Amino acid sequence: MFIMTMKILIPTTPGGHLKQILLLADDLKTRFDLVFVTYKSSSIGNSLKNQKVRFVIDPFRRLKGIFRYPLLLVLSFQALIILLKENPDAIVSAGANVPIPFCYLGKLLGKKIIFLESWSRVRVPSLSGKLAYKVSDLFFIQWKPLKRVYPKAVYAGRLM
């Protein structure tokens, strides 16, 4: 008998966002096929060792202002290629910049979108959170005061 495992794509940014998402991934990896997406950074260290990882460009590294937009287009193209190639059942994400094209393109491709707002956002939402909230099927917050900003969000408590 052939048993198919659901695949989850996890686009995130290095550092604290990756650390939070790894806490969730520890539980998910026993039941799902996980594919991480991030950009190369020294802050990753060995945290993604033994994980399937797809690397994309960092759309905000070194460039300021209007010069960022071409990199966002490149990131969006990379996101589309990865989504088509990996064909995940769902996208579970946290972080700035990298997850957003994956969330929007994933939604267009009929994928379930799950987003975790940063633990550092107690009262004021992040830009990524505001953008992801619009297309998320499930949106988690880690602080109760954010419920006024994200009325449909699920309060999950702090991961860290």
C-alpha positions as CSV (number, residue, x, y, z in Angstrom):
1,M,0.0,0.0,0.0
2,F,1.3,3.5,-0.9
3,I,1.0,6.1,1.8
4,M,1.5,9.7,0.7
5,T,2.8,12.2,3.2
6,M,1.6,15.7,3.1
7,K,4.3,18.2,2.1
8,I,4.7,21.6,3.9
9,L,6.7,24.4,2.5
10,I,8.2,26.7,5.2
11,P,9.5,30.0,3.8
12,T,11.1,32.1,6.5
13,T,13.9,34.5,7.2
14,P,17.1,33.6,9.2
15,G,17.5,34.6,12.8
16,G,14.6,34.8,15.2
17,H,11.9,33.9,12.7
18,L,13.7,30.7,11.7
19,K,14.2,29.9,15.4
20,Q,10.5,30.2,16.0
21,I,9.5,28.1,13.0
22,L,12.0,25.4,14.0
23,L,10.1,25.0,17.3
24,L,7.0,24.2,15.3
25,A,8.9,22.1,12.8
26,D,10.1,19.8,15.5
27,D,6.5,18.6,16.0
28,L,5.6,18.7,12.3
29,K,8.6,16.7,11.0
30,T,7.3,13.4,12.4
31,R,4.0,13.7,10.4
32,F,4.9,15.8,7.3
33,D,7.5,16.2,4.6
34,L,9.1,19.6,5.3
35,V,10.9,21.9,2.8
36,F,12.4,25.1,4.2
37,V,13.0,28.2,2.1
38,T,15.2,31.0,3.2
39,Y,18.3,32.9,2.1
40,K,21.9,32.2,3.0
41,S,23.0,33.8,6.2
42,S,25.6,33.1,8.8
43,S,22.8,33.2,11.4
44,I,21.5,29.9,10.1
45,G,24.6,28.0,11.3
46,N,23.7,24.3,11.6
47,S,20.0,24.9,12.4
48,L,18.9,23.5,9.0
49,K,21.3,20.6,9.0
50,N,19.6,17.4,7.9
51,Q,16.6,19.5,6.5
52,K,15.6,19.9,2.9
53,V,16.3,23.6,2.1
54,R,15.7,25.7,-1.0
55,F,17.7,29.0,-1.0
56,V,16.4,32.2,-2.5
57,I,17.9,35.7,-2.8
58,D,17.7,38.1,0.1
59,P,15.5,40.9,-1.5
60,F,16.6,43.6,1.0
61,R,20.3,42.9,1.4
62,R,22.5,45.9,0.5
63,L,20.0,47.7,-1.7
64,K,17.8,50.7,-0.5
65,G,14.6,52.3,-1.8
66,I,13.5,51.7,-5.3
67,F,16.4,49.4,-6.1
68,R,14.8,46.7,-4.0
69,Y,11.9,46.2,-6.4
70,P,13.8,44.3,-9.1
71,L,14.9,41.9,-6.4
72,L,11.4,41.4,-5.2
73,L,10.5,40.4,-8.7
74,V,13.3,37.9,-8.8
75,L,12.2,36.5,-5.4
76,S,8.6,36.2,-6.7
77,F,9.9,34.3,-9.8
78,Q,11.9,32.0,-7.5
79,A,8.9,31.5,-5.3
80,L,6.8,30.4,-8.3
81,I,9.4,28.0,-9.5
82,I,9.8,26.4,-6.0
83,L,6.0,26.2,-5.5
84,L,5.5,24.5,-8.9
85,K,8.5,22.1,-8.3
86,E,7.7,21.2,-4.7
87,N,3.9,21.3,-5.0
88,P,3.3,21.6,-1.2
89,D,-0.1,20.9,0.3
90,A,0.4,23.9,2.7
91,I,2.7,26.8,3.4
92,V,3.5,27.4,7.0
93,S,5.4,30.6,7.5
94,A,6.9,33.3,9.7
95,G,9.2,36.2,9.0
96,A,9.7,39.2,6.9
97,N,10.0,39.7,3.1
98,V,10.7,36.1,1.9
99,P,7.4,34.5,2.9
100,I,5.1,37.1,1.3
101,P,5.5,36.0,-2.4
102,F,5.1,32.4,-1.3
103,C,1.9,33.2,0.6
104,Y,0.3,35.2,-2.3
105,L,1.4,32.8,-5.1
106,G,0.6,29.8,-3.0
107,K,-2.9,31.1,-2.4
108,L,-3.3,31.6,-6.2
109,L,-2.3,28.0,-6.6
110,G,-4.8,26.8,-4.1
111,K,-2.5,26.0,-1.2
112,K,-3.4,26.4,2.4
113,I,-1.6,29.4,4.0
114,I,-0.7,29.4,7.7
115,F,1.2,32.3,9.1
116,L,2.7,33.0,12.5
117,E,3.1,36.6,13.5
118,S,6.4,37.4,15.3
119,W,6.7,37.0,19.0
120,S,8.2,40.5,19.1
121,R,4.9,42.0,17.9
122,V,3.0,42.6,21.1
123,R,0.6,45.5,20.1
124,V,1.7,46.7,16.7
125,P,1.5,44.3,13.7
126,S,4.4,43.7,11.3
127,L,4.2,44.7,7.7
128,S,4.6,41.0,6.7
129,G,1.9,40.0,9.2
130,K,-0.5,42.6,7.7
131,L,0.2,41.3,4.2
132,A,0.0,37.6,5.1
133,Y,-3.2,38.1,7.1
134,K,-5.1,38.9,3.9
135,V,-4.4,35.5,2.3
136,S,-4.0,33.2,5.4
137,D,-6.3,30.4,6.1
138,L,-5.0,30.3,9.6
139,F,-3.2,33.1,11.3
140,F,-1.5,32.8,14.7
141,I,-0.6,35.6,17.1
142,Q,1.5,35.2,20.2
143,W,0.1,38.1,22.2
144,K,-3.5,38.8,23.0
145,P,-3.4,42.6,22.3
146,L,-2.9,41.8,18.6
147,K,-6.4,40.3,18.5
148,R,-7.8,43.8,18.0
149,V,-5.7,44.2,14.9
150,Y,-6.2,40.6,13.6
151,P,-9.8,39.7,14.7
152,K,-9.8,36.3,13.0
153,A,-6.4,35.3,14.3
154,V,-5.9,32.4,16.7
155,Y,-4.1,33.3,19.9
156,A,-1.5,30.6,20.4
157,G,0.6,32.0,23.2
158,R,4.3,32.5,23.0
159,L,6.6,29.9,21.3
160,M,9.7,31.4,22.8
